[in-house]
Amino acid sequence: MYDTLIVGMGPAGMSAGVYAKRAGLKTIMLEKNTPGGLINITNLVDNYLGFDNITGPELAYKMFEHVKNNEVEYKIEEVTKIKKEENHFIVTTNKNTYTTKTVILAGGRSPIKAPIEDRLKNIKISRCSICDAPLYKNKDVLVIGGGNSAFEEGIYLSDFAKKLIIVTRHEVKADKELVTEAKKRKNIEIIENDEVTDIIEENDRYNVKLKEKNLIVDGIFSYIGYSPSTEYLSNLGIIEDNGYIKTNETETKIKGIYACGDIIEKDVYQIITAGSEGAVAALKAKKYIKEVQE
C-alpha cells in the first residue's frame, strides 16, 4: 500500500511528488501522457521565478529531472476510477490497480476544441506552436482565440509566418502587454467579434469562412481555453457543475483526497501557484496519515 498516490505529473503533481517523497511518504505518481502537462506545448515561460526566459519543454524537463533526482516512483498510466474503501482508496488505471492511504489529484486541464471542429474531422488544427511553427515558415496562418494563450502563441508563430491572423468571437481578452506586442508586429492582424463558420480545404490551403469575410491560409491553430480533466472522478461527488473541484486549501469533500493545480476552482491559474498547491497537498496528506494512525 502507498501512503499517497498522485494523479498527474504537471507542475502541481511533480511538486507534490517531491514534497511527499521528502516527507517520507511512500509515493507513486501516475501520468497518462508526458510529464510536464500543458507547459510542454508552451513556447515561452517568462514569469516563473528563477527563470527570466525559458521554453515550456525546458522547464518541464527540469521539473521532471528534479522528480527523478529525488527517486520518486512514477508510471505512465491513465487513471480510470478511484474508489474509497474504509480508510484507504482503490485506484484503477488502464493497466493496474493500486491501494493508497491518500490521493492527490493533479490531472490539470485539456484544450477546448473550437465548436466547428466536431464537424470538420479531416481538417488539421494544431494546438502546439512550438511543435508546428517551423512547418509554416513564410506562410499564412490563422489563430482562433482572444486570450493570453492565443496571443502568446500567435506572437511566437509570427516569427515564422508571412502573415498571422488572430480571430476571436468576442473582444480581445489577453493582457494589455501581449496585445501591445502583437500590434507592434507588422505581420499580425487582429479580427474581433467574428468567428469561423466553415473551413474548406482547397489545393493544400484552407478557405476559412468568417461571418464577415473569407481568409485563405496555410495553417490553423486554436487556443480558446481549457477544460478540467475530471471525468473519471464522477463517482466521487467532488466535481462542481463547471467541471472543476472546489477545495479548502487543497482539501476536497472527501477526507484523504486532495486536489491541486488547474483542476481546482480558483482565481489564478499559473505554474507557480500550481507548484505551491502541490506542496501544500503533499504536506496535508502527511498530516492526515499521521492523524489516522494515531
N, C-alpha and C positions, 0 to 999 in steps of 0.2 A: 504493500500500500504506500502511495505517495503522500507526503504532507500537503503539497499543493500542486495542482495541475493548471498550467497556463494555456489558454486558448488564444493563439495569435502571436506572431513574432514581429510586430511593428515596433515603433519606439516605446509604446506603453508596455507591451508584452515582454520585450527584451529587458527593459528597465526592471520590471517585476521579477524576471528570471534572475538577474544579477543580485538584486536585493534579497530575494528569497534564499538563494544559494549561500550568500554571505551571512544570512541569519541562521544558517544551519539546518534549513528545511530540505527534506528530500524532494527534489523538484524535477518536473518534466515539462517541456514546452512542446506544443503541437501547432504546426503551421501547414495550411493546405496548399500554399503556393511558394513564394520566395520570401525569406526573411527580409524585413525592411518595409513591407507593405507599400503604401502609395508613394513613399519617398523614392522608391525605385524608378518611378516614372516621372519624377520631378526633376527638371533640368538643372535648377539652381536653388540653393538654400542660402540666404544671406542674412537671416535673422535668428540663427541658432547660436547661443552663447558659446564663445570659444573658437568659432569659425567665421571669419569675415566673409568668406566666399568658398563654398564647396558644392559640388554637384550632389543631387539626391542619392544616386547609386554609391558615390564615395562615402557619404555619411552612413548609409545603410550598411555598407561593408565594415566600417569602423565599429559600428554598434554590434554587428554580428561577431567580429573579432573579439570584442570585449566579452561577449557571452561565452565564446569558445575558450578564451583565456581563463575564465572562471569555471570551466568544465561543467557548465550547465547542460544537463541531458536534453536533447531535443529530437523530434522526429517530424518528417514531412507526411502528415496525415490530416484528413479532414474530419472534424468532429461533426457527428450527425445527431447525437442526442445526449442529454445529461439528465440523470435521474437521481433524486435524493432517496437514500435508504438509511433510516435511523440517524446515526451521527457521521455518515460518510456519503460519498457520491459515486455513482457508476457513470463513467464517461465512455460512450461508444463512438468509434471512428469508422472510416471506411475500411480499416484493416484490423483493428484490435479493440479490446475493451480494457479500461483502466479503473482502478479503485483509488480514491483520494479523499483526504480529510477536508480539503478546501479546494475551491475552484476560483481562478482569476480569469475573467472574461476580458479579452483584449483583441477581439476579432476585427476591429476597425470598420471602414466603410468601403463601398464599391461605387464606381462611377455610375451615374444615372444615364440611361440611354435617352437620346433625343426622341420625342414622340414619333417622328417619321421613320425611325429605324426598324420598327416592327414590321412594316410593310415593304421595306427595301432591303431584303435579306442579302442580296448579292452585291450591294454597294459597300465598298471598303471605307469604314470610318475609323480613324485612328484616335487613340487617347494617350499616346506617348510621343511627345515631340522629340525627346532625346533619342528615342529609338528610330523614328522615321524621318526626321528633318532632312538628313542628307539625301533622301530619295527625291526631294522636291527643290533641289538647288536650281535657281533661276527659273522657277515655275510659279504658277499662280495657285494660291492656297486659301481655303475658306476655314475660318474658326467659328464654331457655333457656341455662343455663351457670352455673358457680360460681366462675370465676376472676376475675382482675383486670379483663379486658375486660367481662365480664358486669356486674360491679358498677360500673365506671366509666360505662359507657353507661347502665346502669339508673338510676344516680343522676341523670344528665343527663335521661333520659326522665321521671323522677318530677317534674321541674319543670313538665311539660306534662300528664302523665296524672292522671286522677282517682285511679286505683289502679294500682299496678305490682306484679306478682308475679314473683319470681325462682325458677325451678325448676332444681335441679341433681341429677344422678343419684347423686352421692356427697355427702360433706360439703363445705362451702364451702372453697375453696382460695385465695380472694382475700386480699390483705394485710389485716391487722388494722384499719388506719386506714380502709380502704374499707368494711369490714363494719360498723365502728362508725358511720360516717357514714350508711350505708344504714339501720341500725337506728334512727337518730335521726328518719328521715323517717316520718311517721305514715301515709303512703300507700304504703309499701313493705312487702310481705310476702315472707318467705324460706321456701321449702319445700326441705328437704334430703332426700337418699336416696329420691327419687321421680323418675319420668320420664314424658315424654309418650308415650302408646301410640297415640293416634289424634287426629285433628283433623277436625271436620265443620263445614262452613260452613252456617250457619243464619240466614237473614234479615239478611245483611250483617254477621253476627258469627260468632265461632268457638266451637264447643263443643270444648274441649280436654279429652281424657280422660287422666287420670293413673292410676297403679296404685291410688291410694287415694281419689281424688275426681275430680270434674269441675269445670272452670272455664269461665266464659263471658267472652270477651274480644273486644276490637275489633281488636287488632293483635298480631303476634307477631314478636319479634326473637330472633336466635340468635347466641351468642358462645361456642362450645365449643372453640375452639382453632384452630390453623393447621397447614397442611402446606407444606413447601418446594416451590417451583416449579422442579423439576429434571428433569422428564420428558424434555425434549428433549436431555438430556445422557447418556442411557442408553448410547450407543455409545462413550463415552469411558472407562468403567470407574472413575469417580471418586466415584460415589454409594454411600453406605453403605446397609445394609438398611433403615434408618429413613427413607431418602429425602434425608437431609442430606449435605453434603460435609465430609469430615474434612480439616482443613488444619493446616499448621505455620506459624503466623503469616501466614496468608492464602495460603501456597503449597499447591497441590494436588499430586497424584501426578505430574502432567504438567508438565514444565518449560515455563514461558511462560504457563501458565494459573493465575490467582489467583482466589480466592473470598472474599467478604466480606458482612457483613450477616446477614440472617435465614436464608440458605440454608446456613450453615455450622453444624457441630456445636459448641456452646459452652454456657457456663453462664448468661450474661447476654444477654438479647435486649432491648436498649434503643436508642433513637435515637442516643444519644451514643456507644455502643460501635460501632454500625454506621458512623457517621461516621469514627471513629478507624480502623476496619479498612479503610475505603475509601481513606483517606490512605496507610496502610501498603502496601496493594496497589499503588497507583499508583507509589510510590517504589521498590518492589521490581521492578516492571515496567521502570522506568527503568534500574535497576541491571543487570537481566538483559539488556536490549538492548545496553547498553554492553559487557558481558562477551562476548556473542556476536559483536559487531562486532570486538572486539579479537582 
